[in-house]
């Protein structure tokens, strides 16, 4: 996906990017490739692939959820900033928090946010399990996002505790989403969530399957969740 197709494809979805925003994506791509040479951020480095599989793919959440109001978003395990930074470039009024357990990635994201001139970003070097038990941030976000990171039963325990009541957890998954959903239903319910929408589509050009699962938080998460670091992965709620 070249830059012109990226811009026109988003315009077809109602997301109009200015020249400034296109310049931000260009800087993002260049910094991603530059920093990737000294630390492992992504295996995808060809420009067309980055625009399709990282930028467009991240923004696809906005095809199914309205980001037009001033929402607070927490992105869990964002890695090189996906999906939250592409979404924030498109919707600069959003207040974005990113939680990642690796200091090197936080250093990259801090530099990236400065170079892109993003004003409303907070970065946290922490495990999602301990961040989710921090009273200052627990149940405080309108939306929590995660892209692929772990299977849904595990991801729900890392993300739903951070969502405020009546807020949303948006899980961005690949082709195995239906199986994950079946296995993850118990966890979603235990943590106070309810699956509201499931959107499946194919990424343009390469036609790989994507699924966006939108879960609304209807009840307060029991205090014991998330459990200690590593426990959700070893003993998922299934």
C-alpha positions in Angstrom: 0.0 0.0 0.0 1.7 3.2 -1.1 1.2 6.5 0.6 -1.4 7.8 -1.9 -3.5 4.6 -1.6 -3.2 4.7 2.2 -4.6 8.3 2.2 -7.4 7.5 -0.4 -8.3 4.3 1.3 -8.8 6.1 4.7 -10.7 8.9 3.0 -13.2 6.2 1.7 -13.7 5.3 5.3 -14.4 8.9 6.2 -10.9 9.6 7.7 -9.4 12.6 5.9 -5.7 13.1 6.5 -4.1 16.5 6.1 -0.6 17.0 4.7 0.7 17.5 8.3 -0.8 14.1 9.3 0.7 12.4 6.2 4.1 13.9 7.1 3.7 12.5 10.6 3.2 9.0 9.1 6.3 9.5 7.0 8.4 10.4 10.0 6.9 7.5 11.9 8.0 5.1 9.1 11.5 6.5 8.9 12.0 6.4 12.7 10.6 2.8 12.9 13.1 1.6 10.3 16.0 3.6 11.8 15.4 2.3 15.4 14.7 -1.2 14.2 18.3 -1.5 13.2 19.4 -1.3 16.8 16.5 -2.9 18.6 13.8 -5.4 17.5 10.6 -3.4 17.0 9.1 -5.1 14.0 9.9 -7.7 11.3 8.0 -5.6 8.8 10.2 -2.8 7.4 9.2 -2.4 3.7 7.4 1.0 3.3 4.3 -0.5 1.5 4.0 -3.2 4.2 4.4 -0.8 7.1 1.6 1.4 5.7 -0.7 -1.6 5.2 0.1 -4.0 8.0 0.9 -1.5 10.8 -0.6 1.9 10.0 -3.8 1.0 8.1 -4.3 -2.1 10.2 -4.1 -0.1 13.4 -6.5 2.6 12.2 -9.0 -0.1 11.1 -10.4 0.1 14.7 -11.8 3.5 13.8 -13.9 2.0 11.0 -16.1 0.3 13.6 -15.7 2.6 16.7 -16.3 6.4 16.9 -13.1 8.1 18.1 -14.4 11.6 17.3 -15.0 12.7 21.0 -12.2 13.5 23.5 -11.7 10.0 24.9 -9.0 8.5 27.1 -7.4 5.5 25.7 -4.9 3.0 27.2 -2.9 0.8 24.8 -1.6 -2.4 26.4 1.6 -3.9 25.1 1.8 -1.4 22.2 5.3 -2.4 21.2 6.3 0.1 18.5 3.1 2.1 19.1 0.4 0.0 17.4 -2.5 0.6 17.3 -2.6 3.7 19.5 -0.1 6.1 17.8 -1.6 5.7 14.2 -5.0 6.3 15.8 -3.7 9.3 17.7 -2.2 10.8 14.5 -5.7 10.6 12.9 -7.5 11.8 16.0 -5.1 14.1 17.8 -7.7 15.2 20.5 -7.5 11.7 22.1 -5.7 11.3 25.4 -3.5 8.2 25.0 -1.6 6.1 27.6 0.7 3.4 26.5 1.8 0.6 28.8 4.8 -1.6 27.8 7.0 -3.8 29.9 10.2 -3.1 28.0 12.1 0.1 28.7 13.8 0.1 25.3 10.4 0.3 23.6 9.3 3.1 25.9 12.4 5.0 25.0 11.6 4.6 21.3 8.0 5.7 21.9 9.1 8.8 23.9 11.4 9.9 21.1 8.7 9.1 18.5 6.0 11.1 20.3 8.4 14.1 20.5 9.4 13.9 16.9 5.7 13.7 15.8 4.7 16.5 18.1 2.0 14.4 19.8 0.8 16.4 22.8 -1.6 14.0 24.6 0.5 10.9 25.2 1.6 9.3 28.5 4.0 6.4 28.6 4.3 3.8 31.4 7.1 1.3 31.8 5.1 -1.4 33.6 3.6 -4.9 33.4 -0.1 -4.8 32.5 -0.8 -6.9 35.5 0.7 -4.4 38.0 -0.6 -1.4 36.1 -4.1 -2.8 36.3 -3.9 -3.0 40.1 -2.7 0.6 40.3 -5.6 2.5 41.9 -4.7 5.7 40.0 -5.3 4.0 36.6 -7.6 1.0 37.3 -11.1 1.4 35.8 -10.2 4.9 34.6 -10.1 4.7 30.8 -12.9 5.1 28.3 -11.2 2.6 25.9 -8.5 0.1 26.2 -6.9 -1.3 23.1 -4.6 -4.3 22.3 -3.5 -5.6 19.0 -2.7 -9.4 18.8 -0.6 -9.4 22.0 -2.1 -12.6 23.6 -5.1 -14.8 23.2 -8.4 -13.2 24.3 -8.8 -15.0 27.6 -5.4 -13.7 28.7 -5.8 -10.3 27.0 -9.1 -9.7 28.8 -7.5 -10.0 32.2 -4.8 -7.5 31.2 -7.1 -5.0 29.7 -10.7 -5.1 31.1 -9.6 -4.1 34.7 -8.3 -0.7 33.2 -11.7 0.1 31.5 -14.1 2.3 33.4 -17.7 1.1 33.8 -19.6 1.6 30.5 -16.3 1.9 28.7 -14.9 -0.4 26.0 -12.2 -2.9 25.4 -11.3 -3.2 21.7 -9.3 -6.3 20.9 -7.7 -6.4 17.4 -7.2 -10.0 16.3 -6.3 -12.2 13.3 -8.0 -15.2 11.7 -8.3 -17.4 14.8 -10.6 -14.8 16.6 -13.7 -17.0 16.7 -11.9 -19.8 18.5 -10.4 -17.3 20.9 -13.8 -15.8 21.5 -15.3 -19.2 22.5 -12.4 -19.9 24.9 -12.4 -16.3 26.2 -16.1 -15.8 26.9 -15.8 -17.0 30.5 -13.0 -14.5 31.2 -14.8 -11.6 29.6 -17.8 -12.2 31.8 -15.9 -12.8 35.0 -14.0 -9.5 34.5 -17.2 -7.5 34.0 -17.4 -7.4 30.2 -19.9 -8.2 27.6 -19.1 -8.8 23.9 -21.1 -6.2 22.0 -19.8 -6.4 18.4 -17.6 -8.6 16.3 -16.4 -7.2 13.0 -14.4 -9.3 10.5 -12.8 -8.0 7.3 -9.9 -8.6 5.0 -6.9 -6.4 5.0 -6.8 -4.8 1.5 -4.4 -6.3 -1.1 -2.9 -9.1 0.9 -6.5 -10.3 1.9 -5.5 -11.6 5.3 -8.3 -11.9 7.8 -8.8 -9.4 10.7 -11.3 -9.3 13.5 -12.2 -6.5 15.8 -13.9 -7.5 19.0 -15.7 -4.7 20.9 -16.4 -5.5 24.5 -18.4 -3.2 26.8 -17.6 -3.1 30.5 -20.9 -3.6 32.3 -19.7 -4.4 35.9 -16.8 -3.6 38.1 -13.9 -6.0 37.8 -13.4 -8.1 41.0 -10.4 -6.8 42.9 -8.3 -10.0 42.6 -7.9 -9.3 38.8 -5.5 -8.9 37.2 -3.5 -11.5 39.1 0.3 -11.4 39.6 2.6 -11.0 36.5 2.7 -14.1 34.5 -0.3 -15.8 36.1 -2.9 -14.8 33.5 -0.7 -16.5 30.8 0.0 -19.6 32.8 -3.5 -20.0 34.2 -6.0 -18.2 31.9 -9.6 -17.9 33.0 -11.2 -20.5 30.7 
